């Protein structure tokens, strides 16, 4: 197989020179026009904002509740599995109702 290394006469690295920016030169605005995003004194809908905040708060509480329920269920399953694997009997309580 042929040696693909550059010979000693060819440079193996090349330095790229980038032009330097002039210090103090105005760069201009980064965006053409932001006026379309400005608020112009329109009255804000506080009622809608409060409804959305309440819905978001309820959603976060539901996520926290689901996470706590899941963690408790996993911990209970782990305790039951550890009990069974250690060879004990009667690890899980069986609930029954007497009807006569």
DSSP file (Angstrom, degrees, kcal/mol; ACC not computed):
  #  RESIDUE AA STRUCTURE BP1 BP2  ACC     N-H-->O    O-->H-N    N-H-->O    O-->H-N    TCO  KAPPA ALPHA  PHI   PSI    X-CA   Y-CA   Z-CA
    1    1 A X              0   0    0      0, 0.0     2,-0.1     0, 0.0     3,-0.0   0.000 360.0 360.0 360.0 140.4    0.0    0.0    0.0
    2    2 A X        -     0   0    0      1,-0.1     2,-0.5     2,-0.0     0, 0.0  -0.414 360.0-112.0 -76.1 145.3    1.3    3.4   -0.9
    3    3 A X        -     0   0    0      1,-0.1    -1,-0.1    -2,-0.1     0, 0.0  -0.662  27.8-169.4 -77.6 120.6    2.4    5.8    1.8
    4    4 A X        +     0   0    0     -2,-0.5     2,-0.1     2,-0.1    -1,-0.1   0.275  44.7 119.2 -98.8  11.4   -0.1    8.7    1.8
    5    5 A X  S    S-     0   0    0      1,-0.1     2,-0.1     0, 0.0    -2,-0.0  -0.474  73.0-104.9 -72.3 145.8    1.8   11.0    4.1
    6    6 A X        -     0   0    0     -2,-0.1    -1,-0.1     1,-0.1     6,-0.1  -0.421  39.3-109.4 -68.8 148.4    2.9   14.3    2.7
    7    7 A X    >   -     0   0    0      1,-0.1     3,-1.2    -2,-0.1    -1,-0.1  -0.229  33.2 -99.2 -71.5 168.8    6.5   14.6    1.8
    8    8 A X  T 3  S+     0   0    0      1,-0.3    -1,-0.1     3,-0.0     4,-0.1   0.723 122.8  58.8 -64.8 -20.3    8.8   16.8    3.8
    9    9 A X  T 3  S+     0   0    0      2,-0.1     2,-0.4     0, 0.0    -1,-0.3   0.745  94.9  74.8 -81.1 -22.2    8.5   19.5    1.2
   10   10 A X  S <  S-     0   0    0     -3,-1.2     2,-0.2     1,-0.0    -4,-0.0  -0.733  88.5-119.7 -90.6 136.5    4.7   19.7    1.6
   11   11 A X        -     0   0    0     -2,-0.4    -4,-0.1     1,-0.1    -2,-0.1  -0.542  15.5-158.0 -73.1 138.0    3.3   21.4    4.7
   12   12 A X  S    S+     0   0    0     -2,-0.2     2,-0.4    -4,-0.1    -1,-0.1   0.602  75.9  45.6 -92.9 -10.9    1.2   19.1    6.8
   13   13 A X        -     0   0    0      2,-0.0     2,-0.4     0, 0.0    -1,-0.1  -0.962  66.6-157.5-130.7 150.3   -0.7   21.9    8.5
   14   14 A X        -     0   0    0     -2,-0.4     2,-0.5    -3,-0.0    -2,-0.0  -0.992   9.1-145.9-129.8 133.2   -2.3   25.0    7.2
   15   15 A X        -     0   0    0     -2,-0.4     2,-0.5     2,-0.0    -2,-0.0  -0.845  11.8-152.2 -99.1 125.9   -3.0   28.2    9.2
   16   16 A X        -     0   0    0     -2,-0.5     2,-0.5     2,-0.0    -2,-0.0  -0.839   6.9-149.3 -98.2 132.4   -6.1   30.1    8.2
   17   17 A X        -     0   0    0     -2,-0.5     2,-0.4     0, 0.0    -2,-0.0  -0.883   8.1-160.7-104.2 127.9   -6.1   33.8    8.9
   18   18 A X        -     0   0    0     -2,-0.5     2,-0.1     1,-0.0    -2,-0.0  -0.851  28.5-106.5-104.3 141.7   -9.4   35.5    9.7
   19   19 A X        -     0   0    0     -2,-0.4     2,-0.2     1,-0.1    -1,-0.0  -0.414  36.4-121.6 -67.6 141.2   -9.8   39.2    9.4
   20   20 A X        -     0   0    0     -2,-0.1     2,-0.2     1,-0.1    -1,-0.1  -0.526  22.4-114.9 -82.6 149.1   -9.9   41.0   12.7
   21   21 A X        -     0   0    0     -2,-0.2     2,-0.4     1,-0.1    -1,-0.1  -0.545  31.5-111.1 -79.0 148.7  -12.8   43.2   13.6
   22   22 A X    >   -     0   0    0     -2,-0.2     3,-1.2     1,-0.1     2,-0.3  -0.658  32.9-117.7 -80.4 134.1  -12.2   46.9   14.0
   23   23 A X  T 3  S+     0   0    0     -2,-0.4     3,-0.1     1,-0.2    -1,-0.1  -0.538  95.0  12.2 -73.0 131.3  -12.5   48.0   17.6
   24   24 A X  T 3  S+     0   0    0      1,-0.3     2,-0.3    -2,-0.3    -1,-0.2   0.448  87.7 140.1  85.0   0.0  -15.3   50.5   18.1
   25   25 A X    <   -     0   0    0     -3,-1.2    -1,-0.3     1,-0.1     2,-0.3  -0.591  62.0-107.9 -76.9 136.2  -17.0   50.0   14.8
   26   26 A X        -     0   0    0     -2,-0.3    -1,-0.1     1,-0.2     3,-0.1  -0.469  27.3-164.8 -67.8 127.4  -20.7   50.0   15.0
   27   27 A X        -     0   0    0     -2,-0.3    -1,-0.2     1,-0.2    -2,-0.0   0.704  32.3-132.6 -85.9 -20.3  -22.0   46.5   14.5
   28   28 A X        -     0   0    0      2,-0.0    -1,-0.2     0, 0.0     2,-0.1  -0.106  41.7 -42.9  88.2 167.7  -25.6   47.4   13.8
   29   29 A X        -     0   0    0      1,-0.1     4,-0.0     3,-0.1     3,-0.0  -0.425  45.5-136.4 -70.9 143.5  -28.7   45.9   15.4
   30   30 A X  S    S+     0   0    0     -2,-0.1     2,-0.4     1,-0.1    -1,-0.1   0.785  92.0  36.7 -70.4 -25.1  -28.8   42.2   15.6
   31   31 A X  S    S-     0   0    0      1,-0.1     3,-0.2     0, 0.0    -1,-0.1  -0.955  80.9-129.2-127.9 147.3  -32.4   42.1   14.4
   32   32 A X  S    S-     0   0    0     -2,-0.4     2,-0.3     1,-0.2    -1,-0.1   0.955  86.2  -5.8 -61.0 -54.5  -34.0   44.3   11.8
   33   33 A X        +     0   0    0      1,-0.1    -1,-0.2    -4,-0.0     3,-0.2  -0.947  45.7 177.0-151.7 124.0  -37.1   45.4   13.7
   34   34 A X    >   +     0   0    0     -2,-0.3     3,-1.7    -3,-0.2     4,-0.4   0.319  60.9 101.2-103.6   5.5  -38.4   44.4   17.1
   35   35 A X  G >  S+     0   0    0      1,-0.3     3,-1.1     2,-0.2    -1,-0.1   0.804  72.0  64.2 -63.3 -29.8  -41.3   46.9   17.1
   36   36 A X  G 3  S+     0   0    0      1,-0.2    -1,-0.3    -3,-0.2    -2,-0.1   0.688 102.9  49.9 -69.9 -14.6  -43.8   44.2   16.1
   37   37 A X  G <  S+     0   0    0     -3,-1.7    -1,-0.2     2,-0.1    -2,-0.2   0.491  88.3 105.3 -98.6  -5.6  -43.2   42.4   19.5
   38   38 A X  S <  S-     0   0    0     -3,-1.1     2,-0.4    -4,-0.4    -3,-0.0  -0.450  71.6-123.4 -77.4 147.3  -43.6   45.5   21.7
   39   39 A X        -     0   0    0     -2,-0.1    -2,-0.1     1,-0.1    -1,-0.1  -0.736  16.2-157.0 -87.8 139.2  -46.7   46.0   23.8
   40   40 A X        -     0   0    0     -2,-0.4    -1,-0.1     0, 0.0    -2,-0.0  -0.181  57.2 -76.9-113.3  41.2  -48.5   49.2   23.0
   41   41 A X  S    S+     0   0    0      1,-0.2     2,-0.1     0, 0.0     3,-0.1   0.599  76.8 157.0  81.4  10.0  -50.5   49.8   26.2
   42   42 A X        -     0   0    0      1,-0.1    -1,-0.2     0, 0.0     2,-0.2  -0.408  52.2-102.3 -64.7 145.2  -53.2   47.3   25.5
   43   43 A X        -     0   0    0      1,-0.1     2,-0.2    -2,-0.1    -1,-0.1  -0.510  37.6-127.4 -70.8 136.5  -55.0   46.1   28.6
   44   44 A X        -     0   0    0     -2,-0.2     2,-1.3     1,-0.1     3,-0.2  -0.536  14.6-119.0 -84.2 150.8  -53.8   42.7   29.7
   45   45 A X     >  +     0   0    0     -2,-0.2     4,-1.9     1,-0.2     5,-0.1  -0.703  37.0 172.1 -92.4  87.8  -56.2   39.9   30.3
   46   46 A X  H  > S+     0   0    0     -2,-1.3     4,-2.5     1,-0.2    -1,-0.2   0.839  75.2  57.4 -67.3 -33.4  -55.5   39.2   34.0
   47   47 A X  H  > S+     0   0    0      2,-0.2     4,-2.1     1,-0.2    -1,-0.2   0.934 108.2  46.0 -63.7 -45.2  -58.4   36.8   34.3
   48   48 A X  H  > S+     0   0    0      1,-0.2     4,-2.4     2,-0.2    -1,-0.2   0.906 112.1  51.9 -63.4 -40.9  -57.1   34.6   31.5
   49   49 A X  H  X S+     0   0    0     -4,-1.9     4,-2.4     1,-0.2    -2,-0.2   0.904 109.6  49.0 -62.7 -41.5  -53.6   34.7   33.0
   50   50 A X  H  X S+     0   0    0     -4,-2.5     4,-2.4     2,-0.2    -1,-0.2   0.880 110.5  51.0 -66.6 -37.7  -54.9   33.6   36.4
   51   51 A X  H  X S+     0   0    0     -4,-2.1     4,-2.4     2,-0.2    -2,-0.2   0.922 112.0  46.8 -64.3 -43.7  -56.9   30.7   34.9
   52   52 A X  H  X S+     0   0    0     -4,-2.4     4,-2.4     2,-0.2    -2,-0.2   0.902 112.5  50.0 -65.8 -40.9  -53.8   29.5   33.0
   53   53 A X  H  X S+     0   0    0     -4,-2.4     4,-2.3     2,-0.2    -2,-0.2   0.899 111.2  49.2 -64.2 -40.3  -51.7   29.8   36.1
   54   54 A X  H  X S+     0   0    0     -4,-2.4     4,-2.5     2,-0.2    -2,-0.2   0.909 111.3  49.2 -65.3 -42.0  -54.3   27.9   38.1
   55   55 A X  H  X S+     0   0    0     -4,-2.4     4,-2.2     2,-0.2    -2,-0.2   0.909 112.1  48.5 -63.8 -41.3  -54.4   25.1   35.5
   56   56 A X  H  X S+     0   0    0     -4,-2.4     4,-2.2     2,-0.2    -2,-0.2   0.896 111.4  50.1 -65.4 -39.7  -50.6   24.9   35.4
   57   57 A X  H  X S+     0   0    0     -4,-2.3     4,-2.4     2,-0.2    -2,-0.2   0.911 110.9  49.0 -64.5 -42.9  -50.5   24.7   39.2
   58   58 A X  H  X S+     0   0    0     -4,-2.5     4,-2.2     1,-0.2    -2,-0.2   0.888 110.7  51.2 -63.7 -38.5  -53.1   21.9   39.2
   59   59 A X  H  X S+     0   0    0     -4,-2.2     4,-2.2     2,-0.2    -2,-0.2   0.910 110.2  48.5 -64.8 -42.4  -51.2   20.0   36.6
   60   60 A X  H  X S+     0   0    0     -4,-2.2     4,-2.3     2,-0.2    -2,-0.2   0.904 110.9  50.7 -65.5 -40.8  -47.9   20.3   38.6
   61   61 A X  H  X S+     0   0    0     -4,-2.4     4,-2.7     1,-0.2    -2,-0.2   0.896 109.4  51.3 -62.6 -39.6  -49.7   19.1   41.7
   62   62 A X  H  X S+     0   0    0     -4,-2.2     4,-2.5     2,-0.2    -2,-0.2   0.899 109.8  49.8 -64.3 -39.8  -51.1   16.1   39.8
   63   63 A X  H  X S+     0   0    0     -4,-2.2     4,-2.2     2,-0.2    -2,-0.2   0.908 111.5  48.4 -64.1 -41.5  -47.6   15.2   38.5
   64   64 A X  H  X S+     0   0    0     -4,-2.3     4,-2.4     2,-0.2    -2,-0.2   0.927 112.2  49.1 -64.6 -44.3  -46.3   15.4   42.1
   65   65 A X  H  X S+     0   0    0     -4,-2.7     4,-2.5     1,-0.2    -2,-0.2   0.911 111.5  48.8 -61.2 -43.4  -49.1   13.2   43.4
   66   66 A X  H  X S+     0   0    0     -4,-2.5     4,-2.4     1,-0.2    -1,-0.2   0.890 111.2  50.8 -64.3 -38.6  -48.6   10.7   40.6
   67   67 A X  H  X S+     0   0    0     -4,-2.2     4,-2.4     2,-0.2    -2,-0.2   0.906 111.1  47.4 -65.3 -41.6  -44.9   10.6   41.4
   68   68 A X  H  X S+     0   0    0     -4,-2.4     4,-2.4     2,-0.2    -2,-0.2   0.911 112.6  49.3 -66.5 -41.4  -45.4   10.1   45.1
   69   69 A X  H  X S+     0   0    0     -4,-2.5     4,-2.4     2,-0.2    -2,-0.2   0.925 112.6  48.2 -61.8 -43.8  -48.0    7.3   44.4
   70   70 A X  H  X S+     0   0    0     -4,-2.4     4,-2.4     1,-0.2    -2,-0.2   0.909 111.6  49.2 -64.4 -42.4  -45.6    5.6   42.0
   71   71 A X  H  X S+     0   0    0     -4,-2.4     4,-2.1     2,-0.2    -1,-0.2   0.902 112.4  48.3 -64.3 -40.9  -42.6    5.8   44.4
   72   72 A X  H  X S+     0   0    0     -4,-2.4     4,-2.3     2,-0.2    -2,-0.2   0.907 111.9  49.1 -66.1 -41.7  -44.8    4.4   47.2
   73   73 A X  H  X S+     0   0    0     -4,-2.4     4,-2.4     1,-0.2    -2,-0.2   0.912 111.8  48.7 -63.8 -42.8  -46.0    1.5   45.0
   74   74 A X  H  X S+     0   0    0     -4,-2.4     4,-2.2     2,-0.2    -1,-0.2   0.889 111.2  50.3 -65.4 -38.1  -42.5    0.7   43.9
   75   75 A X  H  X S+     0   0    0     -4,-2.1     4,-2.3     2,-0.2    -2,-0.2   0.912 110.9  48.8 -66.3 -41.6  -41.2    0.7   47.5
   76   76 A X  H  X S+     0   0    0     -4,-2.3     4,-2.3     2,-0.2    -2,-0.2   0.911 111.4  49.7 -64.0 -42.3  -44.0   -1.6   48.6
   77   77 A X  H  X S+     0   0    0     -4,-2.4     4,-2.5     1,-0.2    -1,-0.2   0.893 110.2  51.3 -63.0 -39.5  -43.3   -4.0   45.7
   78   78 A X  H  X S+     0   0    0     -4,-2.2     4,-2.6     2,-0.2    -2,-0.2   0.913 109.5  49.5 -65.0 -42.2  -39.6   -4.0   46.6
   79   79 A X  H  X S+     0   0    0     -4,-2.3     4,-2.0     2,-0.2    -2,-0.2   0.916 112.6  47.8 -62.5 -42.6  -40.4   -4.8   50.3
   80   80 A X  H  X S+     0   0    0     -4,-2.3     4,-2.4     2,-0.2    -2,-0.2   0.912 112.6  48.6 -64.4 -42.0  -42.6   -7.7   49.2
   81   81 A X  H  X S+     0   0    0     -4,-2.5     4,-2.7     1,-0.2    -2,-0.2   0.909 110.6  50.4 -66.2 -41.7  -40.1   -9.0   46.8
   82   82 A X  H  X S+     0   0    0     -4,-2.6     4,-1.2     2,-0.2    -1,-0.2   0.892 111.0  50.3 -61.9 -39.0  -37.3   -8.9   49.4
   83   83 A X  H  <>S+     0   0    0     -4,-2.0     5,-1.5    -5,-0.2     4,-0.3   0.930 113.2  44.5 -64.9 -46.1  -39.5  -10.7   51.9
   84   84 A X  H ><5S+     0   0    0     -4,-2.4     3,-1.5     1,-0.2    -2,-0.2   0.913 112.1  52.0 -66.5 -42.6  -40.4  -13.5   49.4
   85   85 A X  H 3<5S+     0   0    0     -4,-2.7    -1,-0.2     1,-0.3    -2,-0.2   0.728 102.1  60.5 -69.2 -20.6  -36.8  -13.9   48.2
   86   86 A X  T 3<5S-     0   0    0     -4,-1.2    -1,-0.3    -3,-0.2    -2,-0.2   0.550 118.7-111.1 -82.9  -5.3  -35.5  -14.2   51.8
   87   87 A X  T < 5 +     0   0    0     -3,-1.5    -3,-0.2    -4,-0.3    -2,-0.1   0.541  68.8 139.7  94.4   7.6  -37.7  -17.3   52.1
   88   88 A X      < -     0   0    0     -5,-1.5     2,-0.3     1,-0.0    -1,-0.3  -0.438  42.4-135.9 -82.7 159.7  -40.4  -16.0   54.6
   89   89 A X  S    S+     0   0    0      1,-0.2    -1,-0.0    -2,-0.1    -5,-0.0  -0.776  78.4  33.8-110.8 159.4  -44.0  -16.8   54.3
   90   90 A X        +     0   0    0     -2,-0.3    -1,-0.2     2,-0.1     4,-0.0   0.873  67.2 147.8  69.8  38.0  -46.9  -14.5   54.7
   91   91 A X        +     0   0    0     -3,-0.3     2,-0.5     1,-0.1    -2,-0.1   0.881  60.3  50.3 -74.8 -38.2  -45.1  -11.5   53.2
   92   92 A X  S    S-     0   0    0    -12,-0.1     2,-0.2    -9,-0.0    -1,-0.1  -0.879  87.9-125.8-104.8 127.8  -48.2   -9.9   51.6
   93   93 A X        -     0   0    0     -2,-0.5     2,-0.6     1,-0.0    -2,-0.1  -0.493  19.0-146.4 -71.3 137.2  -51.2   -9.3   53.7
   94   94 A X        -     0   0    0     -2,-0.2     2,-0.5    -4,-0.0    -1,-0.0  -0.918  10.1-153.9-106.1 122.0  -54.4  -10.8   52.3
   95   95 A X        +     0   0    0     -2,-0.6     2,-0.3     2,-0.0    -2,-0.0  -0.805  22.0 164.1 -96.8 133.7  -57.5   -8.8   53.0
   96   96 A X        -     0   0    0     -2,-0.5     2,-0.4     2,-0.0    -2,-0.0  -0.982  27.0-137.2-144.0 157.0  -60.8  -10.6   53.0
   97   97 A X        -     0   0    0     -2,-0.3     2,-0.7     2,-0.0    -2,-0.0  -0.933  16.9-130.7-117.4 140.1  -64.2   -9.8   54.3
   98   98 A X        -     0   0    0     -2,-0.4     2,-0.5     2,-0.0    -2,-0.0  -0.786  26.1-177.3 -91.3 120.6  -66.5  -12.3   56.1
   99   99 A X              0   0    0     -2,-0.7    -2,-0.0     1,-0.1     0, 0.0  -0.975 360.0 360.0-118.9 126.7  -69.9  -12.4   54.7
  100  100 A X              0   0    0     -2,-0.5    -1,-0.1     0, 0.0    -2,-0.0   0.364 360.0 360.0-124.0 360.0  -72.5  -14.6   56.3
